[in-house]
């Protein structure tokens, strides 16, 4: 990759570098230099400074230093990133102020890749082990990535085997949350410089959310086991082939913590800090997946052929107790379970050039075929009668992308990059609910059981999506333009435009109540979403390579942003409100803007520090409305004005900071390090959807500290650590009263998740 720099810097252009240098003025050893991180965000190796956009990198070494055992831990290491797991069934990723409910059924705002192949968010929210790095790309991905997501993309890159040297490690951690994490890895050449293999595995167990059940269950557990095999074959001087296979099995107990006072005076008053569940049964989930990845890199003369073939298969089984406050008679079942099976195959082919004098180009094609099938059983209660339904929801999607990315070198210091992508989407979805029989009938109704059975059966089957709306086909053109200029020897300036896109679809609501909507099922159809993003920024290396500072300003305009709201009701023919279950997706114009700043510095030979600040402001534009229950006279479905309201549940301010100081003692080193994350106040999207709950979550601060002893050559390391040292206990997720709570008590208890409690542990690591 070219790295052109001006031969003679202009004095006037060094003002920014001088200003940064004067922030700190210690004396540095001349050989102190921050290592440049190489990424593949643009499908070819480049430093962060060479990319015209914001890219954050968390290296595998950083994950080890800060005991990042799972994907969620990356949130504390990255400003402006939210990794949310409200329960064991759902996970979501938010960036640059945009998010989406994982159960909404819309395309993700942030796409996830594993070694450059697309994967479901469920797969991403797994254990981290033997990682090379995680690349976090901010802003619309309308050119080079497989999916045209508007918020950004995350690429998980695993470690590969070394063709020349054997290497491995063992790491064991124990913590006071009944936790144990064991990792092992080993790899090296089987045929020197020709073929190598690497194996890695992890076992992790802890006390999950540490929520105790009021009825006596007090031992929840989260357990995960994963293993990976990686091979590298240098088939020739110009041909490299890599194969990776990974398996994981994760089981999680997830009792729901209740918060409130029983209006009937029969149950205890609980606060979020009590971490107590009232449900008669315990929620749980099991996630199992297989991933396979084949990468081919072949230099054919001056042209490079790259191929990425991905296959994934996953199964997620979850059990949920819907009567969270335990109001319904124990003879009447109120639980539901679901099984989601997913199979996906993806293929990307690219041809590209590099190191030309004026023009480097890339052309490629991308294809993905993903099939998802969800089956569920749900117990319901109607006028004291229990019955069960069985549902089938298949959702399939095929995506085709043809793209090009071109770099024009306009001089020794300036380059222009132009990208274009054509994408096609072919989607299918259906939702069918069948009657499964009675589960409870009051004795008084026994004589007319056949009549009651026939009455329930007559309402089924329910088709959540009619045949005419089950298939959609659409296409779009997205792209990017950027200019990158080396302002000085140390500072690069850039300006970029990117377009994002999410396809249209329909809210899946398997309920007969949609017949009461003004336009029936057509009111559940949402349009496509388009967004245009403009970003300007700088990237610099200062103090002779001892510090870096990168900053950006961005503005993103959404045409038809995809919002999601729950709790919507429609009036039936008699004027009675009826639920539109599952929530409704809707479109509205919106605007997001903000700023990001990230830097690192070697303060001395033994002391380093780093940090990042993110500010994001997202609002619905004037004229935007959403479905709601505030109706005007004559309306059966209300629409509320949301112009000027916050766009989603993301904080405006987010700050991270880290530092490490070490002291040599002979051939060893004592060290201390700290990690800090500040998350600003944010909107509770559950409350904004019309469900009773707190409107906002308070700001919170989380501090992790580490202290240990290691060998100077990093062969071994022993440390103790405390995560959430100050034991912050702010509520980070809250859901309103469930249907049974409202029916029996008028609404007494909320489900409230607090910040993960303080955890103290120790880690021993040995490398060989």
N, C-alpha and C positions, 0 to 999 in steps of 0.2 A: 504493500500500500504506500502510495506516495506521501511524503511529509515535507512539503515545500516550506521553507522559511526565508524571509528576506535576508539578504547578506549584510545589510547595513541598517540597523534600526534608526528611526528618526527620533530625536530627543523628545519632541513634543508628544509622541505617541507612547512614551514610557510613563506618563503621569499615573495611569491606573496601577501599573505594576509597582511604582514607587509608593503610592498610597497604601497598597496592601502590605508592602514590606515594612512600613512604619507602624503597623498595628502591633507587631512584636519585634523586639530588637535584641534577643540574646545572641551570644556568640555560638556559631555552629562549626562543627568539624567539617573540613572540606569534602569528606567522602560521604556525608549524609545526603541521601537522595531518596525520595519516595519512588517506589517501584511503579512503573506505568502498567495499568491493567489493560489487557487485550480482550476485546469483546467481539462478538459476531452479530451485533444488532443489525448491520446492513448486509448480512449474508456473506461477509468476508471479514477477515481479521483486520482490526483497526483499534487504535487507542480511543479512549473516551473523548480526548481533545479533538479528534478528527471527525467526529460525528456532529452533524448539524441538528441537534436535538438533545433533549435531556435524557440521559441514561445513567441510572444508579446501579452500582454493582456491589453485591455482598459476596465476598470471597469465601471459599471453603475454610480458609484459615480463620476468618472472622467468626464464622459459625462455631468453630471449635472453641475459640477464645471466649465467646460469650455464651457457651453451653446452649446453643440454639438446637433443641432436640426436634422441634416440629415446625411445620410451615408457618403457623401463626406467630412464632417467635420473630419472624422477619419484620413484623410490624413495628416492633420496638427499635429496630435498627434502621428504620427508613421513615423520614418525614413525609407526610402527605399520602400515606398508604394505610388503608384500613382492611384488615383481614378478619372477617366476622364469622363466628360459629355460634349462633344463638342456641343451637341444640345439636345433638349428634347426627341429625338427619340433613341439615342444611348448612351450606357455607357460601360466603360471597366475598368478592373482592371489589374495592372501590378505590378510585384514584382520580385526582384532579376534580374533585367535587361531585362526581357522578357515581351512582350505584343503582342496583336493581335487586328486588327481592328474589332470592333463589327459586322460589316457587311460582314466580310470575309466568314463566314459560317463554320469556323473551330472550333474544341473544344477549350474551354477557357484555358488559361495558368494558371489561378487561379480559382479554384472552390469555390462556395459559398454554405454554409449550414445554415439553420435556424432551431435551435434546433436539429441539426444532420441530417436533411433531405435536399437533394439537391434542390436548387432553382435557377431560372434564375437570371442573373445579374440585369435585370430590376426590379425584386422584391427587391433585396438587396438595390438598390439606392432609398431608401424610408426614411420616417421619423424615427428617433430614439426616443423611449420612453419606459419607464419602463423596461430598460434592466438590466440584471444581469452582463453581460460582453460580450466582443467581443474577440475571440481568433484568432490570426493571426499566422498561421503555415507556415514557410518558407521552400522552397525546395520541391522536388518531393514527391508526396503523393502516393506511389506505393504499400502500404500495407493496412492500416487501413481505409483510407477515401474511400467514394463511387466511386470517379473518380480519375484516375491516372494522375492528372494534374502536369505539370513539374515545375511550378513556386511556388505553394503553395496552401493554402486553408484558407478560412475565415469562422468561425462559429459564427453566431449571437445567443446568448443565452438570452432568455427573463426571467423575474422574475416570479417565481411561488408563489402560495398562501402558507401561513404559516398555519400549522395544529394546532397551539397552540395560536396564537396571532393575533388580528385584527390590521391592519396597512394600511395607505394610505397617499396620498399627493396631493396637488394642486399646480401647478406652472403656472404662467402667465408671459409672456415676451412681450415687445413692443419695436420696433426699428424704426429708421428714414428711412428705406427703405420700408415704408408703411407696416411694418411687424408686425405680431402678432402670437404668439405661445402659445397655451394653452394645458396643460397636466393635466390629473386627473387619479388617480389610487386608488383602495381600495380592500382589500381582507382579508380573515381570515377564521377561522373554522366555518363550519355549523354544523358538529358533531365533537366535540372536539377530536383531535388526530386521527380522522378517515377520515373526508371528509372536504375539504376546497375549496374555489373558490376565484378568483381574477378577477376584471375587470380593464381595462386601456384604455384610449383613448387620441387622440391628434388631434388638429386642427391647421393648419399652413397656413399662407398666407403672401406673400410679393410681391415686384415689379419685380420678376423674374430677368432677366439680366439688367433691367432698360434701354433697348435700345428703342429709340424713332424712329417712322417712319417719314421719310421726308415729306410724304404726309399728316401727321397730327396726326396719332395714337400715343399717348404718355402715355398710361396707361396699359402696359403689367402686367400680374399677374400670379403668381404660387400659387395654392391652393391645399391643401391636407387634407384629413380626414381619420382617421384610428381608429379602435377599436379592442380590444382583450379580449377574455375570456379564463381564465386558471382554470383548476380544478386539484386537487390532491386527490387521494383516497388511503388511507392506508388500503388495503383490508385484511391484516393480518400482523403478525409480520415480515414476510419475503416477502411480496408482496406489491409493490408500483406501482400505475398506474397514469400517468399524461396525461392530454389532453389539447391542446391549439388550439384555432381557432382565426384567425386574418383576418380582412378585411381592404382594403385600396382603396381609390379613389383619384387620383391625376390628376389635370388639369394644363397645363403649356402653357402660351403664350411665343413664342420664336422667335421674330423678329431678323433677322441676321444683325449684325453690319458690315458696309462696310468700306473699306480703299483703297483710291486711287484717281486718277484724271481722269476725263472723257476725252478720246481721241477725242471725238466729241465736247467737249466744251459746252455741254448742261446741265450737272449735276454738283453738288457741289464737290469740293475737300474735302475729308474726311480723318481723322486720326482715329486710333483705339479708342483713348480717346473720340472722338465725340459721340460714342455710337449711331450711326444713321443708320437706315435701309432705303434702297431705294425700296425694293420690294413693288409691288402694294398690295399684300396680306400678311397676317401675319402667319408665321408658328405656329403650335400649336400641342399639343399631349395630350391624355388622357390615363391614365393607371389605370386599375382596376384589383384587384386580391383577391382571397380567398386562405387561407392556413389552413390546418388542420394537426395536429401532435398528434400521440398517442405513448406514451413511457411506456413500461412495464419493471419493474425490479423485478426479482423473484429469491430469494435464495432458491435453492433446495439442502439441505444438504450442502456440500462443494462446490457446483457448482452454478454459477450465470447464469441465463437466462435473456438476455436483448433483447428487441424488439423495433424497431423504425419504425412506419408506417407513411408515409407522403403522403399527397394529396395536389396538387396545381392546381389552375385554374386561368388564367389571360387573359386579353384582352387589347391590346394596339392599339389605333387608332391615326394616325398621319397625319397631313396635311403639305405639303411642297410646297413653291413657288420656282420653279426652275429658274425663271428669276429674280435673286436676285438684279440686277441693273436696272430692269424695262426698258429694251430696246424694247421689243416686243409690238406691237400695243395692246392696252387694249382689243380690240375685239377678240384677239386670246388667249384662255386660255393656261397657261403654268404650271399649278399646278399639283400635284399628291397627292393622299392619299393612305394610306394602313391600313389594319386591320390585326393584328397578334393575333390569338387565340392559347393558349397553355394549354394542360392538361397533368398532370404528376402524376403517382403513384409510390411510392418507398417503399421497404420493406427491412429491415435488421434484421437478427437474429444472436445472438452471444451466445456462451457458453464459460465460463471462470472460472478460479480458481484464488485464491489470498492467500497470506501469507503462501505458502508452503516453506519448508526449502530449496529446491534446484530448483524446476521447477514450474513456473506458466505458464499456457497456455491459449490461446484463439483461438477458431475456429468460423468461421462465414460465412454467405452467404448474398449477396446483390443483389437486383434486382430493376431495374427502367425501366418503360415504359413511354416515353415522346412523345407526338404528338403535332406538331406545324403546323399551317396552316396560310399562309399569302395570302391575297387577295389585289390586288391593282388596281387603275385606274390612268393612266398617260397620260397627255396631251403632245403631241409632235408637232413640226413644221418642215415641209420639203418644201423647196422652196416657203415659204409664205403660205402654206396650213396647216391648223391645223387639227389634228385627235387625237383620243383617243384610247388607248389600255387597255385591262383588263387582269390581270395576276393572276395566281393561283400557289402558291409554297408550297406544303406540304413537311415537313421534319419530319420523325419519326425515333426514335432510341430506341432500347432495349439494356440494358446492364445487364450482369450477372457477378457477382464476387464471388469467393470462396477464403477465406483467412484464414491464421493462423498467430498468433503472440505469440512468446515464450520468456519467461524471465528465464535465468539460473543464479542462485546466486553462483558465483565462490568463495565466501568468504564473510567475514563481510563487505568488502569495494568495491567489484567488482561484476558487473552483465553484462551478455552478452544477447543481445536481437536479435532475428532472426525472420524475417517475410517473408511471401511468399503470392502472390496473383495470381490467375488465373482469367482472364477476357475475356469475349466474347462480341463482338459488332455486332449488327444486325441493319443496317441502310437502310433507304429508303428516296430518295429525287426526286422530279420532279419539273419542271418549265414549265408552258404552258402560252403563251401569245396569246390572241385573239384580233382581230380587232373590235373596238367599234363604228366606224363611223366617219364622218367628223365633226369637230367643227367650222371650218372657211374655206371659199373658196373665194378668190378674185373675185369680180364681173365679171372680164374678162373671168373667167373660167366657169361661170354658164352654158353656152350652152353645155359643155362637162362634166357635173358633173357625169353622169353615167359612162363614161369612166374612169374618175379619181377615182371614188369610186371602180370600179372593179379592177383597177390597185393596189390600196392599199390593198384591200381585198385579192388579189392573193398572197401576201407575208405572209399571216397568215393561220393557226396558226403557231407559232414558238415554237418548243420544246427545252427548254434549256438543258435538259438532256435526251439523247436517252434511249430507254428501256433497252438496255444491260448494261447501267451504273447506273440504278436507284437503284439497290440493291447491298449492299456490306456486307460481313460477314468476320470477322477476330477475332483472339484471340491472347492473349499475356500472358506472365508471367513476373511479376515484383516483387519487394521485397525490403528488407532492412536488414542490419546487423549493429549493433552498440555495442560498449563496453563503460561502464560507471564505473568510478573509483573515489571513495572518497579519494582525495589526502591528504586532511587534514580535520580537523573538520569543516572547513569553505569553502573549495574549492572542487568542483567536476570537473573532466576532462572527456571528452568523445570524441569518434571518431565514425563517422557514414558513411555508404554507403546507397544510395537510388536510385532506378530506376524510372523514369517517362516515360509516354507513351501518345501519342495522335494518334487516328486512322486515316487511309487514307480517301480519299474522292475525290470530284470533285468540281471545281469552277463553280457556277451556273451563266451562262451568256446567258440569253434569247435573243440572237441576231443571225441573219443568217450569220453574218460575221465570225463565227467560221469555216465555210466551207473553208476559205482561209488559215487557219493554216496549217502548213506542214503536221501534222498528224490528222487534224480535231479535233474532240472533245477529242481525246486521249491526246492532249497537255494540256488539262485542268485537267487531273487526277493528284493528288498528292499522294505520298507514306506516309506511317506511319512515325511517329517521335518517336525516342527513345533517352533517355538521362540518363547519369550516373553521379551522384553527390557524391562528397566526402567532408566531413565536419569534422573539429576538433574544439573543443571549450572548454570553462570553464564556470562554474557558481558558484557564491560565495555569501555568506552572511558574512559581516565583521562588525567590531566595535560593537561586541556584538549584532548583529542583527539590527543595526541602518543604515546599508547600504547594497546595493546589487550591484554586477557588473557581467555582463554576456557578453562573447565575443565569436566570431566564425570566422573562415576562411573557405571559401567554394570554390570548383572548380567543374564546371558542363560541361560535354562534350555532345554535341548534335549530333546525327546521323540523318540527314535529318530534321533539324529544319524547322518549317513551317513559311515561310515568306509570305508577301502579298504585291502586288503592284497594283496601279491604273494607269489609263491613257495609257495602252498598246494599240498599234495599229498594225494591220497587213495589208500588201499590198494585194489588190485584183488582179484579173487577168489582169487589165490594169495598175497596178503599183501605184494605188491610196491608201493612208492610210485609213483604216477603223477601227473604235473603237471596242475594245473588252470590252463591257460595264461591269460595276460592279467590275472589278479587277480580278487578277489572283493569286491563291495560288501556291507556289512553294517550293521545298525542297533544303536545302543546309546545309552543316556541319558548326557548330559554336561552340564557346567556351565562357563560362561566368565564371568569378571568382571575388572574392571580400571578404570584411570583414565587420563585424557588431559588435557594442559595445553599450551596454545599461546599465544604472545604475540609482540608486536612493539613496538618503541620507537624514537622519534627522540631519540637521546642528545644531539644538538646539531644545529646547522644543517647540518653536514657529515658527520654520523656516525649511522648507523642500525644496528639489530640486531634479530634475531628468533630464535625457537627453539620447539621442541616436545618434549614427553616423553610416551611412551606406555608403560603397564604393562598387560600382559594375562596372566591365568592361566587356562588351559583344562585341564580334567581329565575323564576318564571317570568316571561315577558308580559307586558300589559295585554290583556285580552285572553290569556290562558285560563281555561276552566277544567275542572275535573268532576266526574260523577260523585255525588254526595247525597245525603239524606235531608238537605235543606231545600225543600220544594216550594215553588211558587204555586198559587192557586191554579188548579187544573193540570198540574204536572204529576206524572206518575214516577218520574225519575228526576232527581234534582241535579243541578250543575252549579258548583261553587266557583266564584272568582278567586283564582290563586295568583294573579298578577302581582309581582313583587315579593311573593313568598319564597322562602329558601327552597332550593331545588331538591335537596335530599338530606340524608342523615349524616353528612360528613362535616367535620370541624373546619372552621375557617383557618385557625392557626394550628400548626403542628411543628414540634421542635424535637430534634434528637441531638445528643451530645455524648461523646465517649473520650476516654483518656486512659493512658497506661504509663506507669512509671516503674522502672526496674533498677535494681542495684546489684552489680556483680559481686559475688562472694567466691573467690577462687575460680573454679571451673563451673560454678553454678550461678543462678540469678534469683534473687527475691523480687517479687513484683506485686503490684496492686493495680487494679483497673476498675473503672466504673462506666456504667451505661445509663443514660437518662432519656426518658421520653415524656413530653408534654402533649396532651391532647385537649384541645379547646372544647368549650361547650358546644353541644350539637343537638340537632333536632331528633326527636323520637318519631320515626316514620310510622310506627305502629299507631301512635296517637293521632298523627296527621291523617291517617286513613279513616278516622271516625270511631276508633275503639278507645274506650275510657282508659287513660293511662297518663303518666307524666308527659308534659309537652317537650321537655328538653332534658338532656343528661348533663350533669355538671362536668366541668373541666377536671382532669385528673393528672397526677404526676406519678410516674413509676421510676424507681431507682434500683438498679442492680449493682452489686459490688462483688469483687473477686479478689482473692489474695492467695499467693502460692509460691512454690519453689520449683525451678526447672533447671535442666542442664543448659549450658550456654549454646550447645549445638542442637537444642530442642529435641533430643532423643527421648527424654522423659519429662513429665510435668505432673505435679501434684498440687491441687488447689481446693480451697473451700469457697463457697459462694452463697449469696442470698439474693433471690429474685423478689422484687417488690419489697425491698428492705423496710420501707415505712409502712407496710401493710395497708396501702390505700384500698378502700372498700367502696368506692363510688359505684353506683348502678350503671352498667354499660348496655343493658338490654332489658326492656320491660314490655310485656304483652298484657292486654286487657283481660277482663273477666271472660271465662269460657261460657258457652251456651247453657250449661247445666247450673253454673253458679248464678247466672242471671235468672234462670227459670225458678230456682228453689229459694234464693236469698235476695234477689234483686241486684246481685253483684257485690261480692265481699272481698275476693282475693285476686291479686295480680301475680303474674309470674315475673320475678325479678332476678336477673343475673348480675352479680357484682364482679368487679375486677378480681382476677385470680389472686387468692390469698398469698401471703408471704411464704416462700419455700426456701429452706436452707439445705444445702447439699455439699457434696464433695466429689471431685473427679480425679481419677488417676489415668494417665495416658502414657503409653510407651510406643515409640516408633522404631522400626527396624528395617 
